Amino acid sequence: MTTRILILGAGGHGQVVADVLRCMYAAGQSVYPLGYLDDDPGLNGKVYGLLRVLGQISQLPSIAHDAIIVAIGDNRVRRNLFSQLKLQGERFASAIHPRATVAADVVVGEGCVICAGVIVNTGSIIGDNVVLNTSCSVDHHNCIGSHAQIAPGAHLGGNVVVGEGALIGIGAVVLPQRGVGQWATVGAGAVVTRNIPDFATAVGLPARITGYAVS
C-alpha cells in the first residue's frame, strides 16, 4: 500500500523533501508525495518541482493523506509545528534519499529527512524531526537529538552527541567523542575540538563560543 505524504512547507527545504520523496517513489518505495501546504497565501496553487501548493497548513484535516513531513528549515519552527501536529494524532513519514547510505542498525525517528549523499554509520541514533542535509556524514555511534539539523557537507566523528534542536553549519567538523548541546549553533566551517554547551554559538577553527541564544 502506497503512503500518501503531504509536505508542510513549500520553500527551498520543502522542495528538496519533495525531490527526495520522488526519488524514493522512482526507486520502487511505497511513498507518494501529494503536494505542499504552506501558510503563505500567495503560494496557493503554485507548482514547485512538479508538485502543487494545495493550500494552507490549517487545511490539513480536509485533505486525504496518510502521513506528513514538516519541511521547514528553521529548527524551532519545525519543532513547534511537529509537536503541535503530533498531539493532534498526525502520522509522520521520514524521507530517506535512495543515494543516502544508512547502516542497517541505525535507528531513525519520525519525520526525519536524510538527503542525497548522506552517510550514517553503524550504531547511530537519529531522533525525531531531524534534518541530515546533502552529503553530511554522521559516523559510528552518534546520537542526534530530535529537531536538530546537520547542514550540507558537515562531518561528525565517532561517538558524537548532538543535542535537541542544535544546528551544525555547512562544512563544520565535530571531532570524535565531542558533544554539542541542545539548541546550540556551530558556525559554517567551524571545527569543534571541545564540548559546546547548551544554547551556545561557536565559530572558527578551533570553534570558540561567541554568545548564547535565549532559551
C-alpha positions as a Markdown table, in Angstrom:
| # | Residue | x | y | z |
|---|---|---|---|---|
| 1 | Met | 0.0 | 0.0 | 0.0 |
| 2 | Thr | 1.4 | 3.4 | -1.0 |
| 3 | Thr | 1.8 | 6.0 | 1.7 |
| 4 | Arg | 0.4 | 9.4 | 0.5 |
| 5 | Ile | 2.5 | 12.2 | 2.0 |
| 6 | Leu | 1.8 | 15.9 | 2.4 |
| 7 | Ile | 4.8 | 18.2 | 2.7 |
| 8 | Leu | 4.3 | 21.1 | 5.1 |
| 9 | Gly | 6.4 | 24.0 | 3.7 |
| 10 | Ala | 6.9 | 24.9 | 0.1 |
| 11 | Gly | 10.2 | 26.7 | 0.4 |
| 12 | Gly | 13.6 | 25.5 | -0.6 |
| 13 | His | 13.8 | 22.8 | 2.0 |
| 14 | Gly | 10.3 | 21.6 | 1.2 |
| 15 | Gln | 11.2 | 21.3 | -2.4 |
| 16 | Val | 14.3 | 19.2 | -1.5 |
| 17 | Val | 12.0 | 17.0 | 0.5 |
| 18 | Ala | 9.7 | 16.6 | -2.4 |
| 19 | Asp | 12.6 | 15.6 | -4.6 |
| 20 | Val | 13.7 | 13.0 | -2.0 |
| 21 | Leu | 10.2 | 11.5 | -2.0 |
| 22 | Arg | 10.0 | 11.4 | -5.8 |
| 23 | Cys | 13.4 | 9.6 | -5.9 |
| 24 | Met | 12.1 | 7.1 | -3.3 |
| 25 | Tyr | 9.0 | 6.5 | -5.4 |
| 26 | Ala | 11.0 | 6.1 | -8.6 |
| 27 | Ala | 13.2 | 3.6 | -6.8 |
| 28 | Gly | 10.1 | 1.5 | -6.0 |
| 29 | Gln | 9.4 | 2.5 | -2.5 |
| 30 | Ser | 5.8 | 2.8 | -1.5 |
| 31 | Val | 5.6 | 6.5 | -0.9 |
| 32 | Tyr | 3.9 | 9.2 | -2.9 |
| 33 | Pro | 4.2 | 13.0 | -2.4 |
| 34 | Leu | 0.7 | 14.6 | -2.8 |
| 35 | Gly | 1.8 | 18.2 | -2.7 |
| 36 | Tyr | 2.6 | 21.1 | -0.3 |
| 37 | Leu | 0.8 | 23.0 | 2.3 |
| 38 | Asp | 2.2 | 26.5 | 3.1 |
| 39 | Asp | 0.8 | 29.3 | 5.2 |
| 40 | Asp | 1.9 | 31.9 | 2.6 |
| 41 | Pro | -1.5 | 32.6 | 0.8 |
| 42 | Gly | 0.4 | 33.9 | -2.2 |
| 43 | Leu | 1.8 | 30.5 | -2.9 |
| 44 | Asn | -1.6 | 28.7 | -3.2 |
| 45 | Gly | -1.8 | 26.9 | -6.5 |
| 46 | Lys | 1.8 | 27.4 | -7.5 |
| 47 | Val | 3.8 | 24.5 | -8.7 |
| 48 | Tyr | 7.4 | 23.7 | -7.5 |
| 49 | Gly | 9.2 | 20.7 | -8.8 |
| 50 | Leu | 6.0 | 19.3 | -10.3 |
| 51 | Leu | 4.1 | 19.4 | -7.1 |
| 52 | Arg | 1.3 | 21.9 | -6.3 |
| 53 | Val | 0.7 | 24.0 | -3.2 |
| 54 | Leu | -2.7 | 22.7 | -2.2 |
| 55 | Gly | -3.5 | 25.3 | 0.5 |
| 56 | Gln | -2.5 | 26.4 | 4.0 |
| 57 | Ile | -1.5 | 24.1 | 6.9 |
| 58 | Ser | -4.8 | 24.7 | 8.6 |
| 59 | Gln | -6.4 | 22.8 | 5.7 |
| 60 | Leu | -4.5 | 19.6 | 6.6 |
| 61 | Pro | -7.6 | 17.8 | 8.1 |
| 62 | Ser | -9.6 | 18.4 | 4.9 |
| 63 | Ile | -7.0 | 16.8 | 2.5 |
| 64 | Ala | -6.9 | 13.0 | 2.4 |
| 65 | His | -3.4 | 11.8 | 3.3 |
| 66 | Asp | -1.6 | 9.0 | 5.2 |
| 67 | Ala | 1.4 | 10.9 | 6.6 |
| 68 | Ile | 3.1 | 14.3 | 6.7 |
| 69 | Ile | 6.7 | 15.7 | 6.8 |
| 70 | Val | 7.3 | 19.1 | 8.4 |
| 71 | Ala | 9.7 | 20.5 | 5.7 |
| 72 | Ile | 10.7 | 23.8 | 7.4 |
| 73 | Gly | 14.4 | 24.6 | 7.8 |
| 74 | Asp | 14.2 | 26.7 | 11.0 |
| 75 | Asn | 14.7 | 24.2 | 13.8 |
| 76 | Arg | 12.4 | 25.9 | 16.4 |
| 77 | Val | 9.6 | 26.5 | 13.9 |
| 78 | Arg | 9.9 | 22.9 | 12.7 |
| 79 | Arg | 9.9 | 21.6 | 16.3 |
| 80 | Asn | 6.8 | 23.7 | 17.3 |
| 81 | Leu | 4.7 | 22.5 | 14.3 |
| 82 | Phe | 5.9 | 18.9 | 14.7 |
| 83 | Ser | 4.9 | 18.9 | 18.4 |
| 84 | Gln | 1.5 | 20.5 | 17.7 |
| 85 | Leu | 0.6 | 18.1 | 15.0 |
| 86 | Lys | 1.8 | 15.0 | 16.9 |
| 87 | Leu | -0.6 | 16.0 | 19.7 |
| 88 | Gln | -3.3 | 16.1 | 17.1 |
| 89 | Gly | -2.5 | 12.5 | 16.1 |
| 90 | Glu | -0.8 | 13.0 | 12.8 |
| 91 | Arg | 1.4 | 10.3 | 11.4 |
| 92 | Phe | 4.9 | 11.4 | 10.3 |
| 93 | Ala | 6.9 | 9.9 | 7.5 |
| 94 | Ser | 10.6 | 10.0 | 7.0 |
| 95 | Ala | 12.2 | 10.9 | 3.7 |
| 96 | Ile | 15.5 | 9.0 | 3.1 |
| 97 | His | 17.1 | 9.5 | -0.3 |
| 98 | Pro | 18.0 | 6.3 | -2.2 |
| 99 | Arg | 21.5 | 7.6 | -2.6 |
| 100 | Ala | 22.0 | 8.0 | 1.2 |
| 101 | Thr | 24.0 | 5.3 | 3.0 |
| 102 | Val | 22.4 | 4.4 | 6.3 |
| 103 | Ala | 23.8 | 1.4 | 8.2 |
| 104 | Ala | 21.3 | -1.4 | 8.9 |
| 105 | Asp | 21.2 | -0.9 | 12.7 |
| 106 | Val | 20.8 | 2.9 | 12.7 |
| 107 | Val | 17.6 | 4.0 | 14.5 |
| 108 | Val | 15.8 | 6.8 | 12.6 |
| 109 | Gly | 13.0 | 8.6 | 14.4 |
| 110 | Glu | 9.7 | 10.0 | 13.0 |
| 111 | Gly | 9.6 | 12.7 | 10.4 |
| 112 | Cys | 13.3 | 12.8 | 9.5 |
| 113 | Val | 14.8 | 14.0 | 6.2 |
| 114 | Ile | 18.0 | 12.3 | 5.1 |
| 115 | Cys | 19.2 | 13.8 | 1.8 |
| 116 | Ala | 21.3 | 12.6 | -1.1 |
| 117 | Gly | 24.9 | 11.7 | -0.3 |
| 118 | Val | 24.4 | 11.4 | 3.5 |
| 119 | Ile | 26.3 | 8.7 | 5.3 |
| 120 | Val | 25.1 | 7.5 | 8.7 |
| 121 | Asn | 27.3 | 4.8 | 10.2 |
| 122 | Thr | 26.6 | 1.9 | 12.5 |
| 123 | Gly | 25.3 | 2.3 | 16.0 |
| 124 | Ser | 23.9 | 5.8 | 15.5 |
| 125 | Ile | 20.6 | 7.0 | 16.8 |
| 126 | Ile | 18.7 | 9.8 | 15.0 |
| 127 | Gly | 15.9 | 11.5 | 16.9 |
| 128 | Asp | 12.5 | 12.7 | 15.6 |
| 129 | Asn | 12.2 | 15.5 | 13.0 |
| 130 | Val | 15.9 | 15.7 | 12.3 |
| 131 | Val | 17.4 | 17.0 | 9.1 |
| 132 | Leu | 20.6 | 15.4 | 7.7 |
| 133 | Asn | 21.3 | 17.6 | 4.8 |
| 134 | Thr | 23.2 | 17.0 | 1.5 |
| 135 | Ser | 26.4 | 15.0 | 1.8 |
| 136 | Cys | 26.9 | 15.3 | 5.5 |
| 137 | Ser | 28.3 | 12.4 | 7.4 |
| 138 | Val | 27.4 | 11.0 | 10.8 |
| 139 | Asp | 30.0 | 8.5 | 11.9 |
| 140 | His | 29.5 | 5.5 | 14.2 |
| 141 | His | 27.6 | 5.6 | 17.4 |
| 142 | Asn | 26.4 | 9.1 | 17.2 |
| 143 | Cys | 23.3 | 10.3 | 19.0 |
| 144 | Ile | 21.5 | 13.2 | 17.2 |
| 145 | Gly | 18.7 | 14.8 | 19.3 |
| 146 | Ser | 15.3 | 15.5 | 17.9 |
| 147 | His | 14.7 | 18.6 | 15.8 |
| 148 | Ala | 18.5 | 19.0 | 15.2 |
| 149 | Gln | 19.9 | 19.8 | 11.8 |
| 150 | Ile | 23.3 | 18.8 | 10.2 |
| 151 | Ala | 23.9 | 21.1 | 7.3 |
| 152 | Pro | 25.4 | 20.2 | 3.9 |
| 153 | Gly | 28.9 | 18.9 | 4.0 |
| 154 | Ala | 29.3 | 18.8 | 7.8 |
| 155 | His | 31.1 | 15.9 | 9.3 |
| 156 | Leu | 30.7 | 14.3 | 12.7 |
| 157 | Gly | 33.3 | 11.9 | 14.1 |
| 158 | Gly | 32.5 | 8.8 | 16.0 |
| 159 | Asn | 30.7 | 8.8 | 19.4 |
| 160 | Val | 29.5 | 12.4 | 18.9 |
| 161 | Val | 26.4 | 13.7 | 20.8 |
| 162 | Val | 24.3 | 16.5 | 19.2 |
| 163 | Gly | 21.6 | 17.9 | 21.5 |
| 164 | Glu | 18.0 | 18.6 | 20.7 |
| 165 | Gly | 17.5 | 21.4 | 18.2 |
| 166 | Ala | 21.2 | 22.0 | 17.6 |
| 167 | Leu | 22.5 | 23.3 | 14.2 |
| 168 | Ile | 25.8 | 22.1 | 12.8 |
| 169 | Gly | 26.6 | 24.6 | 10.0 |
| 170 | Ile | 27.7 | 24.0 | 6.4 |
| 171 | Gly | 31.1 | 22.3 | 6.3 |
| 172 | Ala | 31.6 | 22.2 | 10.0 |
| 173 | Val | 33.5 | 19.3 | 11.7 |
| 174 | Val | 32.9 | 17.8 | 15.1 |
| 175 | Leu | 35.8 | 15.7 | 16.4 |
| 176 | Pro | 35.1 | 12.3 | 17.8 |
| 177 | Gln | 33.7 | 12.0 | 21.4 |
| 178 | Arg | 32.7 | 15.6 | 21.5 |
| 179 | Gly | 29.2 | 17.0 | 22.3 |
| 180 | Val | 27.2 | 19.9 | 21.0 |
| 181 | Gly | 24.5 | 21.0 | 23.5 |
| 182 | Gln | 20.8 | 21.4 | 22.9 |
| 183 | Trp | 19.8 | 24.4 | 20.7 |
| 184 | Ala | 23.5 | 25.3 | 20.2 |
| 185 | Thr | 24.8 | 26.5 | 16.8 |
| 186 | Val | 28.1 | 25.6 | 15.3 |
| 187 | Gly | 29.0 | 28.0 | 12.5 |
| 188 | Ala | 29.9 | 27.1 | 8.9 |
| 189 | Gly | 33.4 | 25.7 | 8.6 |
| 190 | Ala | 34.0 | 25.6 | 12.3 |
| 191 | Val | 35.9 | 22.7 | 13.9 |
| 192 | Val | 34.6 | 21.6 | 17.3 |
| 193 | Thr | 37.5 | 20.4 | 19.4 |
| 194 | Arg | 35.8 | 20.8 | 22.8 |
| 195 | Asn | 32.2 | 20.3 | 24.0 |
| 196 | Ile | 29.8 | 23.1 | 23.1 |
| 197 | Pro | 27.3 | 23.9 | 25.9 |
| 198 | Asp | 23.5 | 24.3 | 25.5 |
| 199 | Phe | 22.3 | 27.4 | 23.6 |
| 200 | Ala | 25.9 | 28.5 | 22.7 |
| 201 | Thr | 27.0 | 29.8 | 19.3 |
| 202 | Ala | 30.5 | 28.6 | 18.4 |
| 203 | Val | 32.5 | 29.6 | 15.3 |
| 204 | Gly | 36.0 | 29.3 | 14.0 |
| 205 | Leu | 38.9 | 26.9 | 14.0 |
| 206 | Pro | 39.0 | 25.7 | 16.6 |
| 207 | Ala | 35.4 | 26.6 | 17.4 |
| 208 | Arg | 35.1 | 29.3 | 20.1 |
| 209 | Ile | 31.9 | 30.4 | 21.9 |
| 210 | Thr | 30.8 | 33.9 | 20.8 |
| 211 | Gly | 27.5 | 34.1 | 22.6 |
| 212 | Tyr | 24.4 | 32.3 | 23.9 |
| 213 | Ala | 20.8 | 32.2 | 22.4 |
| 214 | Val | 17.8 | 32.9 | 24.6 |
| 215 | Ser | 16.4 | 29.5 | 25.7 |
